[in-house]
């Protein structure tokens, strides 16, 4: 029986065992599967992408950088724009990864493009506290440099006396600003007596004794008032110790006429003209007011072309506003005209007690 069964199996599978090529195919398939599996493991632990050298894109325009990156089989992508003093506008100022480093083919190269140099007028920091200075420098992206303490009779302690660069000069982002801070000054001593002087005499006395005059208020005291321009009161009073940076306010008689002087609160505007030689260059500008009390400056420093200057002024009587550019009178405008004073008055008997203020206040109309 066993021989008969063996004979049957040979008859059934004999053709199959006689085919040697089947074994070769099976072996080749097994080897292929083994190689494929090995490559998958290799790719998993070590990427098969080709490594290339990253091109140097710094200094090129954005378009040139993209084309250079494409030829090197990488991709340049703009990620930011930043101001730069070194590179003109639209040039690459930085890249990541840097040029020359090995990267995979198709890798993204991040580039930063220059937005150019930002030039603007230096803010005026004089008389500011350090807190205010910090806010201004942060807003304009400026850097604080050296600070120096100096004596100053005009600027209170811990405030800016001077700055470098000066106000309105041309600066750029990242400029270093050096400051001089007031540590106070020697006491101005006692307040001088201004009463009974006229305004011009008071200003001269204040200049000699280095005293700063504050508000000057003109007041009509009626027909029995002191002569016009005479100082009636002052604050602080004469003999009072005056602290550094302090000022003295004066009350001035508008004259014996009942009408007195017309006191005006005026808002004035002046526009700096174009600079014919350099449209961006600042010019020396001085704006002064001339009224019945005399002449004084309300602005005396540099200003940029087309800059608008605004002033809130108190003027007495007929007044004019004059603007000088580089010490040449450019414009003059009338702020107001004093009406004609009363020429005829019925002067009644003098009060029993004549004083600078009280008689006019007590006198009935």
C-alpha positions as semicolon CSV with decimal commas, in nm:
position;residue;x (nm);y (nm);z (nm)
1;X;0,000;0,000;0,000
2;X;0,280;0,238;0,086
3;X;0,441;0,190;-0,251
4;X;0,111;0,245;-0,426
5;X;0,051;0,571;-0,227
6;X;0,397;0,695;-0,301
7;X;0,344;0,627;-0,665
8;X;0,022;0,822;-0,660
9;X;0,187;1,124;-0,489
10;X;0,471;1,126;-0,739
11;X;0,220;1,116;-1,019
12;X;0,028;1,404;-0,866
13;X;0,324;1,635;-0,776
14;X;0,588;1,506;-1,006
15;X;0,556;1,793;-1,246
16;X;0,590;2,041;-0,963
17;X;0,913;1,895;-0,826
18;X;1,062;1,882;-1,171
19;X;1,034;2,262;-1,210
20;X;1,370;2,400;-1,076
21;X;1,285;2,756;-1,170
22;X;1,016;2,776;-0,903
23;X;1,276;2,747;-0,630
24;X;1,480;3,025;-0,787
25;X;1,178;3,257;-0,797
26;X;1,092;3,188;-0,437
27;X;1,447;3,260;-0,330
28;X;1,460;3,586;-0,527
29;X;1,132;3,700;-0,374
30;X;1,264;3,633;-0,027
31;X;1,583;3,828;-0,094
32;X;1,383;4,124;-0,234
33;X;1,163;4,138;0,072
34;X;1,472;4,129;0,293
35;X;1,642;4,416;0,101
36;X;1,326;4,629;0,108
37;X;1,286;4,580;0,479
38;X;1,651;4,674;0,535
39;X;1,616;4,995;0,336
40;X;1,306;5,093;0,531
41;X;1,495;5,054;0,854
42;X;1,789;5,253;0,716
43;X;1,564;5,537;0,598
44;X;1,401;5,546;0,937
45;X;1,725;5,598;1,125
46;X;1,909;5,797;0,859
47;X;1,718;6,008;0,601
48;X;1,815;5,944;0,249
49;X;1,780;6,312;0,134
50;X;2,090;6,455;-0,025
51;X;2,287;6,712;0,173
52;X;2,381;7,042;0,008
53;X;2,573;7,351;0,117
54;X;2,347;7,644;0,210
55;X;2,417;7,943;-0,019
56;X;2,517;8,283;0,122
57;X;2,217;8,510;0,068
58;X;2,315;8,808;0,288
59;X;2,360;9,124;0,080
60;X;2,136;9,006;-0,207
61;X;1,794;9,140;-0,295
62;X;1,497;8,925;-0,201
63;X;1,445;8,821;-0,565
64;X;1,810;8,730;-0,619
65;X;1,815;8,538;-0,292
66;X;1,517;8,328;-0,399
67;X;1,677;8,243;-0,733
68;X;2,014;8,163;-0,573
69;X;1,843;7,936;-0,321
70;X;1,653;7,757;-0,599
71;X;1,974;7,683;-0,789
72;X;2,119;7,536;-0,469
73;X;1,811;7,314;-0,422
74;X;1,686;7,496;-0,112
75;X;1,403;7,742;-0,053
76;X;1,444;8,107;0,066
77;X;1,151;8,237;0,274
78;X;1,119;8,598;0,402
79;X;1,028;8,591;0,773
80;X;1,072;8,958;0,875
81;X;1,163;9,315;0,772
82;X;1,391;9,519;1,000
83;X;1,559;9,865;0,978
84;X;1,932;9,855;0,916
85;X;2,210;10,113;0,908
86;X;2,442;9,875;0,723
87;X;2,225;9,737;0,444
88;X;2,010;9,945;0,205
89;X;1,640;9,880;0,172
90;X;1,526;9,542;0,027
91;X;1,860;9,361;0,084
92;X;1,897;9,046;0,294
93;X;2,057;9,135;0,630
94;X;2,039;8,793;0,800
95;X;1,972;8,426;0,719
96;X;1,920;8,102;0,911
97;X;2,092;7,860;0,872
98;X;2,401;8,062;0,776
99;X;2,572;8,030;0,441
100;X;2,812;7,738;0,402
101;X;2,638;7,506;0,649
102;X;2,523;7,159;0,532
103;X;2,148;7,121;0,497
104;X;1,914;6,871;0,338
105;X;1,805;6,935;-0,018
106;X;1,479;7,129;-0,021
107;X;1,545;7,281;0,324
108;X;1,385;7,621;0,402
109;X;1,631;7,913;0,454
110;X;1,477;8,193;0,663
111;X;1,585;8,542;0,554
112;X;1,536;8,890;0,707
113;X;1,502;9,188;0,469
114;X;1,624;9,542;0,539
115;X;1,355;9,811;0,556
116;X;1,622;10,080;0,521
117;X;1,739;10,354;0,757
118;X;1,469;10,533;0,960
119;X;1,571;10,899;1,014
120;X;1,360;11,130;1,229
121;X;1,392;11,441;1,446
122;X;1,541;11,398;1,791
123;X;1,276;11,457;2,061
124;X;1,330;11,737;2,312
125;X;1,411;11,577;2,649
126;X;1,508;11,894;2,832
127;X;1,339;11,940;3,172
128;X;1,207;11,581;3,157
129;X;1,241;11,340;3,448
130;X;1,426;11,013;3,393
131;X;1,094;10,829;3,383
132;X;0,973;11,054;3,101
133;X;1,308;11,011;2,926
134;X;1,275;10,633;2,944
135;X;0,930;10,643;2,787
136;X;1,047;10,870;2,503
137;X;1,357;10,663;2,428
138;X;1,153;10,343;2,425
139;X;0,894;10,496;2,191
140;X;1,155;10,614;1,940
141;X;1,379;10,304;1,987
142;X;1,674;10,511;2,106
143;X;1,942;10,400;2,354
144;X;2,036;10,573;2,679
145;X;2,408;10,650;2,692
146;X;2,603;10,833;2,959
147;X;2,438;11,052;3,222
148;X;2,621;11,329;3,406
149;X;2,513;11,537;3,706
150;X;2,566;11,912;3,672
151;X;2,468;12,218;3,874
152;X;2,183;12,423;3,734
153;X;2,006;12,727;3,871
154;X;1,730;12,702;3,611
155;X;1,641;12,330;3,602
156;X;1,511;12,149;3,913
157;X;1,709;11,853;4,045
158;X;1,686;11,516;3,864
159;X;1,566;11,669;3,540
160;X;1,744;11,693;3,205
161;X;1,957;12,004;3,153
162;X;2,100;11,920;2,810
163;X;2,117;11,630;2,568
164;X;2,338;11,497;2,290
165;X;2,216;11,474;2,012
166;X;2,036;11,808;2,057
167;X;1,659;11,845;2,002
168;X;1,532;11,828;1,642
169;X;1,864;11,703;1,504
170;X;1,842;11,410;1,260
171;X;1,879;11,070;1,431
172;X;1,802;10,711;1,346
173;X;1,676;10,404;1,532
174;X;1,934;10,280;1,781
175;X;2,108;10,617;1,829
176;X;2,271;10,657;2,172
177;X;2,157;10,964;2,369
178;X;2,379;11,119;2,639
179;X;2,223;11,338;2,907
180;X;2,322;11,598;3,164
181;X;2,098;11,588;3,472
182;X;2,050;11,871;3,716
183;X;2,160;11,814;4,073
184;X;2,014;12,149;4,166
185;X;2,207;12,469;4,201
186;X;2,311;12,719;4,452
187;X;2,022;12,903;4,609
188;X;1,932;13,221;4,428
189;X;1,923;13,384;4,768
190;X;1,640;13,616;4,863
191;X;1,368;13,737;4,630
192;X;1,439;14,099;4,530
193;X;1,179;14,372;4,568
194;X;1,007;14,440;4,234
195;X;0,719;14,653;4,368
196;X;0,701;15,007;4,223
197;X;0,943;14,916;3,941
198;X;0,818;14,908;3,584
199;X;0,823;14,585;3,384
200;X;1,145;14,661;3,195
201;X;1,326;14,750;3,520
202;X;1,196;14,430;3,679
203;X;1,322;14,218;3,392
204;X;1,664;14,379;3,409
205;X;1,684;14,328;3,786
206;X;1,578;13,964;3,748
207;X;1,846;13,910;3,484
208;X;2,121;14,057;3,702
209;X;2,022;13,854;4,008
210;X;1,953;13,541;3,803
211;X;1,591;13,524;3,909
212;X;1,333;13,373;3,675
213;X;1,014;13,570;3,623
214;X;0,697;13,367;3,602
215;X;0,348;13,488;3,521
216;X;0,301;13,861;3,466
217;X;-0,061;13,966;3,517
218;X;-0,174;14,311;3,396
219;X;-0,468;14,448;3,591
220;X;-0,668;14,772;3,545
221;X;-0,697;14,929;3,894
222;X;-0,917;15,218;3,791
223;X;-0,855;15,592;3,780
224;X;-0,660;15,591;4,105
225;X;-0,433;15,305;4,008
226;X;-0,057;15,330;3,984
227;X;0,104;15,445;3,656
228;X;0,081;15,191;3,381
229;X;0,354;14,929;3,381
230;X;0,419;14,971;3,754
231;X;0,443;14,653;3,957
232;X;0,182;14,645;4,233
233;X;0,235;14,301;4,388
234;X;0,472;14,008;4,362
235;X;0,471;13,645;4,471
236;X;0,679;13,532;4,659
237;X;0,721;13,857;4,848
238;X;1,051;14,043;4,871
239;X;1,305;13,885;5,104
240;X;1,163;13,533;5,075
241;X;1,429;13,258;5,015
242;X;1,413;13,151;4,650
243;X;1,479;12,786;4,572
244;X;1,674;12,682;4,258
245;X;1,439;12,671;3,959
246;X;1,179;12,886;4,134
247;X;1,020;13,191;3,974
248;X;0,850;13,515;4,079
249;X;0,505;13,617;3,954
250;X;0,418;13,986;3,915
251;X;0,095;14,184;3,914
252;X;0,124;14,500;3,705
253;X;-0,096;14,808;3,689
254;X;-0,258;14,864;3,351
255;X;-0,266;15,238;3,414
256;X;-0,487;15,503;3,572
257;X;-0,740;15,502;3,289
258;X;-1,058;15,313;3,363
259;X;-1,030;15,111;3,045
260;X;-0,680;14,992;3,129
261;X;-0,508;14,760;2,886
262;X;-0,685;14,486;2,699
263;X;-0,548;14,148;2,811
264;X;-0,579;13,878;2,546
265;X;-0,541;13,501;2,555
266;X;-0,421;13,419;2,203
267;X;-0,355;13,091;2,023
268;X;-0,095;13,150;1,753
269;X;0,048;12,914;1,491
270;X;0,367;12,942;1,286
271;X;0,482;12,702;1,012
272;X;0,853;12,658;0,941
273;X;0,926;12,717;0,570
274;X;1,111;12,480;0,337
275;X;1,489;12,482;0,337
276;X;1,589;12,571;-0,019
277;X;1,932;12,405;0,001
278;X;1,835;12,089;0,191
279;X;1,461;12,008;0,229
280;X;1,527;11,779;0,527
281;X;1,770;11,996;0,722
282;X;1,658;12,173;1,041
283;X;1,678;12,553;1,055
284;X;1,738;12,799;1,338
285;X;1,397;12,943;1,422
286;X;1,315;13,223;1,666
287;X;0,960;13,337;1,737
288;X;0,913;13,652;1,944
289;X;0,619;13,850;2,078
290;X;0,608;14,228;2,098
291;X;0,338;14,396;2,308
292;X;0,295;14,682;2,557
293;X;0,517;14,503;2,809
294;X;0,814;14,471;2,575
295;X;0,961;14,196;2,357
296;X;1,038;13,835;2,448
297;X;1,105;13,502;2,277
298;X;0,853;13,219;2,289
299;X;1,064;12,984;2,074
300;X;1,437;12,990;2,002
301;X;1,586;12,663;1,876
302;X;1,601;12,443;1,565
303;X;1,294;12,324;1,375
304;X;1,244;12,102;1,072
305;X;1,087;12,228;0,746
306;X;0,704;12,236;0,749
307;X;0,699;12,183;1,126
308;X;0,396;12,349;1,285
309;X;0,461;12,550;1,602
310;X;0,167;12,625;1,833
311;X;0,164;12,881;2,113
312;X;-0,087;12,981;2,379
313;X;0,000;13,343;2,464
314;X;-0,112;13,614;2,701
315;X;-0,053;13,953;2,542
316;X;-0,123;14,306;2,662
317;X;-0,256;14,578;2,437
318;X;-0,128;14,601;2,080
319;X;0,075;14,286;2,010
320;X;0,264;14,130;1,717
321;X;0,413;13,785;1,655
322;X;0,738;13,775;1,452
323;X;0,919;13,468;1,317
324;X;1,289;13,474;1,228
325;X;1,456;13,196;1,030
326;X;1,836;13,193;1,039
327;X;1,817;13,543;1,197
328;X;1,614;13,685;0,907
329;X;1,263;13,819;0,966
330;X;1,033;13,592;0,772
331;X;0,684;13,696;0,883
332;X;0,501;13,929;1,120
333;X;0,138;13,906;1,224
334;X;-0,080;14,129;1,442
335;X;-0,225;13,953;1,746
336;X;-0,446;14,243;1,856
337;X;-0,478;14,620;1,872
338;X;-0,537;14,824;2,187
339;X;-0,848;15,043;2,164
340;X;-0,813;15,414;2,217
341;X;-0,785;15,515;2,581
342;X;-1,029;15,753;2,740
343;X;-0,904;16,107;2,705
344;X;-1,179;16,274;2,903
345;X;-1,280;16,161;3,245
346;X;-1,456;16,329;3,527
347;X;-1,202;16,292;3,801
348;X;-1,379;16,301;4,135
349;X;-1,209;16,382;4,461
350;X;-0,927;16,158;4,562
351;X;-1,006;15,889;4,817
352;X;-0,919;15,966;5,176
353;X;-0,658;15,692;5,177
354;X;-0,483;15,626;4,851
355;X;-0,338;15,279;4,815
356;X;-0,233;15,065;4,521
357;X;-0,527;14,824;4,536
358;X;-0,794;14,889;4,797
359;X;-0,923;15,232;4,689
360;X;-1,018;15,105;4,344
361;X;-1,192;14,801;4,495
362;X;-1,390;15,009;4,748
363;X;-1,483;15,294;4,517
364;X;-1,844;15,281;4,402
365;X;-1,910;15,338;4,035
